[in-house]
């Protein structure tokens, strides 16, 4: 075998093999990862994928999802051409049409709704990914609709709001300088592998780790103390830790005296939560609660690392997270090196050490010039604190038509199973006059609901700008041409903006001109970024000082850190909100509904993340699916012995709302009395077990991770999986 053959077999780049390395990023785990990619391209096709060593975020590493990128890009389910529905909605019958015809149909229908019902009756929805959202937001506002809606309504924003209501501005954990890290309800080994590496490096330097997790997760395995609480009891645990810190005088006296509001009422309230009561409520031994509280308070600086959604997927989720973040202020670890350091976001939820005009770009029209967004009447803090409509309230407003009708949706990726009680969402979507969906794959939502389907392209077939906490930026170039007739989402948005006659000078100039306008305060330009295909360090990154509140105060009504939220207090009479971070058990729980618990004795968690899946995006990839081919319910072996269930048995998981049939997976990762079902599989409609209005009354987030169920062995192998 000659040298050329060996080089070809080894996929070695060079003129003799015709293989070139193209730089790009993976946005499957958007927006927290965006790992750098080295794509080996031959004859316009990707033949090999590696992590890019130049990218400081992943430094050459890739998770299982990124490693399977070729299967993602070249999957047979990719939408190849614009499609128009030809049968009844739900029939799944479509015909190929031209881009001209598809965009013309969308334009005519959106304008018809705008004329007949008002622009607010059109919803602009974004699922994954995030890169085009500023442009979509601007188009929605220019169109006159306040209803730009995203998956943030069930993802990270409730966690952010809990910080805003308590601390004013969110602060991320400064892992490199922390002496103790309180990891609350997140497992970065499955969700943010770049962060996981930083944690392991810090642990080697002496970092102490406290993990709060109902599961024996990989993160919990690295912890010095694992607080394995019952799902939904996070607030009780945080208040019990506060009880120890306050009563043993471990709190930061200067910070409490000079920079906080409502401490006396908070101190009085936490007296109810002795470690012993904390044990009764959470299942965590009282002595472990004491150990964790003392470690977090003594090991300064210390930081709290939250998950995006595990804690807030609860009917008391926002208050539970407020109780956890109160520990940061209580110990004086807010906006300090090694604590929860406040750093302004640069672009698309990520800090990069520079300032942009992203917010100004999105707000092409003022909110008060438009009707209130969806959910404003039910979740007033949502629209007060954020510039989107509330996705979870969307089906309710479609059904009621109040305060105004919803007639059409232009969606860039949408999965109706994201909603609690997806059948209720499906019934609601069927009532709409018009639905257009841009997506990579012909999903169930496309087949069932869309009138027009548009083929979008992946991150490696387009250009996009991203930034990283490591003070790094990149503007990618297409590594391959868009497959089939697919187009970048921004190209679709710009063309629709033109056809809708929105007459905007920025959108009319295209994506790069928009980015240059957004980036202008930073001094970064697209032309300069193009000279660095793998990305480049941020030039002259901004260094932010500690304790910015000393000069600026806190961005709260009181100007201080608020144990007692003045915003929540404002709505106490009209909406029943508690100003203190009051603990309430889940709406359906042993404490709240003991009679229901007799028939449904298990706690159900439907949001467990598996390392190879993110939502339902990668379940169709063979490499990923082979790691866990069938949907399982994770059960503790002790529960299974009692119920006569063996590995692989078919079991029915039922709530008062419905039932699904899945196979049993016996694992000590879950505690007795708790079951976990991943939502990643399209085979099982797990969110059908949840009522549409099983929500946190403040944030509107669904209680995916804390409700009651029962588990029964079934011998019927042909049970329909609902």
Secondary structure, 3 states (H helix, E strand, C coil): CCHHHHHHHCCCCECCCCEEEEEEECCCCCCCCCCEEEEEEECCEEEEEEECCCCCCCCCCCCHHHHCHHHHHCCCCECCCCEEECCCCCCCCEEECCHHHHHHHHHHHHHHHHHHHCHHHEEEEECCCCCCHHHHHHHHHHHCCCCEEEHHHHCCHHHHHHHHHHHCCCCEECHHHCCEEEEECCCHHHHCHHHHHHHHHHHHCCCEEEEECCCCCHHHHCCCEEECCCCCCHHHHHHHHHHHHHHCCCCCHHHHHHHEECHHHHHHHHCCCCHHHHHHHHCCCHHHHHHHHHHHHHCCCEEEEECCCCCCCCCCHHHHHHHHHHHHHHCCCECCCCCEECCCCCECCECCCCCCCHHHHHCCCCHHHCCCCCCCCCCHHHHHHCCCCCHHHHHHHHHHCCCCCCCEEEEECCCHHHCCCHHHHHHHHCCCCEEEEEECECCHHHHHHCCEEEEECCHHHCCCEEEECCCEEEECCCCCCCCCCCECHHHHHHHHHHHCCCCCCCHHHCHHHHHHHHHHHHCCCHHHHHCCCCCEECCCCCCCCCCCHHHHCCCCCCCCEECCCHHHHHCHHHHCCCCCCCCCCCCCCCCCCHHHHHHCCEEEECCCCCCCCCCCCCCCCHHHHHHCCCCEEEECHHHHHHHCCCCCCEEEEECCCCEEEEEEEECCCCCCCEEEECCCCCCCCHHHHCCCCCECCCCCCECCCCEEEEEEECCCCCCCCC
